[in-house]
Amino acid sequence: MSQAKDVLMSTSKVSSVKSNLKLGVNGHMGDAPYLQTPWSKQVDMLKERGMAYYRINVQTKSDGTASASAHLETLMAAARAKGVSLFPMVYLRTLDFKKSESENYSMGKTLGANFAGKYGKNFTYYNLGNDEELDLLYPGKSGEKASHYDAEKFKRTAAFLKGMDEGIKSKDSDAKTIVSAGWLHWGFLQMCEDYGVKFDRVGYNWYSDMEKAVVKAPYYIDDITVKLAQLFPDKPIWFTEYNFRYKSGSSTNEADQKEFIRNFTNKCKANPHVKVACIYELFDEPYKSYQESNYGLIKWKSQYTSFLEKALNISSIQDLLSDTLHI
């Protein structure tokens, strides 16, 4: 039985096991709540909550410049000043299933090298795309096995990721790269390893509906953090996204969100293989679908001008960062 599993099973009230887990939060550089809130204010919000990382989505131009370059420059300066680490989720902008593996490798390498060449001094960690496995999965498949994926699409995606990883590291020798998946799609990550993509961290996206479903038949997985540590013993694990999915008509969504984040964070803290967990996301985005609109740690009293904390408030998040496990 793993160390993490032993901790979880032997802890009754509060464990004094020290955790080195760092927390982060996601943000969307191109979305209205973020564009209308000063970048320095966003960094202050992270600092108030004890967050170490801000995961941001970045679209690039052909020369590697971020599409929202002025905003990125301002955010990078604010983060440096306050000691918050940014890590970009860089879109696979030029990935093309109609082109060959070698062409996709070259395009990925160019994208990675150009981006790191411009911004490498600001980053250590780079998230290579997000949910890339979803376009490769056959309908009705869980994603655990290689046979669950379209082989030709996979090879082109993996070639692009391999090139992107190598391109970034050619310009930023200290770079560490992250490839992420979600649900039971670890098969994609294993396939990337077998293909030769030299990513350094396993990224994983995990939500409350997944947490509820995975313990039942036919999966019977009590703890996804333990499962991932077993599958990838040589790579640190980062949860690049996690949160509670709101339920339409429920009057307890905020309390349920607080409980899920608390419980899942404690699972991460109990597992020494998990190094970082990033809550999805900083702000509510009210113009999106019901679930997407309510993920924020912060809700709007007056749209994009004044805000309110949710049940998972500053003190609750700070409590998650204490060295003791609240189980």
Secondary structure as GFF3:
##gff-version 3
##sequence-region A 1 327
A	DSSP	alpha_helix	3	10	.	.	.	ID=ss1
A	DSSP	beta_strand	14	15	.	.	.	ID=ss2
A	DSSP	beta_strand	22	27	.	.	.	ID=ss3
A	DSSP	alpha_helix	32	35	.	.	.	ID=ss4
A	DSSP	alpha_helix	39	48	.	.	.	ID=ss5
A	DSSP	beta_strand	53	58	.	.	.	ID=ss6
A	DSSP	alpha_helix	69	82	.	.	.	ID=ss7
A	DSSP	beta_strand	85	90	.	.	.	ID=ss8
A	DSSP	alpha_helix	101	119	.	.	.	ID=ss9
A	DSSP	three_ten_helix	120	122	.	.	.	ID=ss10
A	DSSP	beta_strand	125	128	.	.	.	ID=ss11
A	DSSP	three_ten_helix	132	135	.	.	.	ID=ss12
A	DSSP	three_ten_helix	146	148	.	.	.	ID=ss13
A	DSSP	alpha_helix	151	171	.	.	.	ID=ss14
A	DSSP	beta_strand	176	182	.	.	.	ID=ss15
A	DSSP	alpha_helix	186	195	.	.	.	ID=ss16
A	DSSP	beta_strand	201	207	.	.	.	ID=ss17
A	DSSP	alpha_helix	208	214	.	.	.	ID=ss18
A	DSSP	alpha_helix	224	231	.	.	.	ID=ss19
A	DSSP	beta_strand	237	243	.	.	.	ID=ss20
A	DSSP	alpha_helix	253	270	.	.	.	ID=ss21
A	DSSP	beta_strand	274	279	.	.	.	ID=ss22
A	DSSP	alpha_helix	290	293	.	.	.	ID=ss23
A	DSSP	beta_strand	298	302	.	.	.	ID=ss24
A	DSSP	beta_strand	306	309	.	.	.	ID=ss25
A	DSSP	alpha_helix	314	320	.	.	.	ID=ss26
A	DSSP	beta_strand	325	326	.	.	.	ID=ss27
###
